[in-house]
Amino acid sequence: MLKLWPKFEAVFFKYSLAAILLAIPLYPKFPLLEIPSTSVAVRLEDFLILGIFIFWAVWYIRRRELRLFGKVGITLLVFFAITLLSTLS
């Protein structure tokens, strides 16, 4: 089973990229869930992107290739802090 893991990773990332590239422009923009009292709707492709992102994040954390405090990491932390402050205000 462990021998198949590198092949699964390569195939998963290749096909997940293809799924995103096909789902976003071709999937009908019908909402799956609507958030009450807002004009926000959640679509099925949002869950597809979330699932692929979670798999990608776990993969990078497991391989210890995710560096949070580089130049890009600090920029992202500042961006999310400003976004949080904006949301709270």
N, C-alpha and C positions, 0 to 999 in steps of 0.2 A: 504494500500500500504506500509506503514512504517513497518507493521508487517512482510511483506515478505522480506524486505531488508536483514536481517541477513542470511536468507536461501539462497537468491540470491548470497550473497557474498561467502558463503561456497561452493555453487555449481559452481559459476563462477571460483573460484580459483582451484577447483578440475578438472573441465573440461578444463580449460585453460592450466594447467600443462599437462594433457593428450594430448591436441592438440599439444603442443610444442614437447612432447616426440614422438609423431607420425609423425609430419610434418617434423621435421629436418632430420631424417634418411630416411623416405619413400618418401617424395616429390621429384620429379625429379629436378635436379639442373639446370633447364633451367632459364636463366635470364628473368626477367620481364622488366627491364629497364637497359640500358647500359649508363654509364657515358662517354661522348665523350672525346677523347684524353687520356683515361686511360684504364687500364685493369680491372676496377671495374664494377661489375654488381650487380644490386639490384634484389633480388628474392622475391617472394610472402611471404615466411616465415619471411623475415625481417620485413614486415609490420605487420604480426601476432605478432611477438615479441614486436614490438614498441607499438601496441595497448594494449597488456596485460601489458607492463611496465607502460604506461600512466595511465591505470586504477588502477594498484597497487600503483603508486606514489600518485595519488589523494586520494585513500583510506587511505593511511598512513598519509598524510598531514591532511586530514579531521579528523582522529582520534587522531591527534597530537602525534603520536608515533614515528615520524621521528626526531631523534636527530642528527643534523649535526655536532655538536662540541664535540662528544665523541672521543675516540681513533680511531675508524674506520673512522669517519667523517673527522678528520684532515688528516688521511692517504690518503683518497680519494681526498681531496682538494689539497694536495701536488702532488698527481699523476696527476690530471687534469691540474694543473698549469704547471708541467713539460711537459705534453703532448702538451699543448697550446704553450709553448715556443718552443718546438721541431717543431711543425707545422709551426709556424711563421718564424722560421729560415730556 
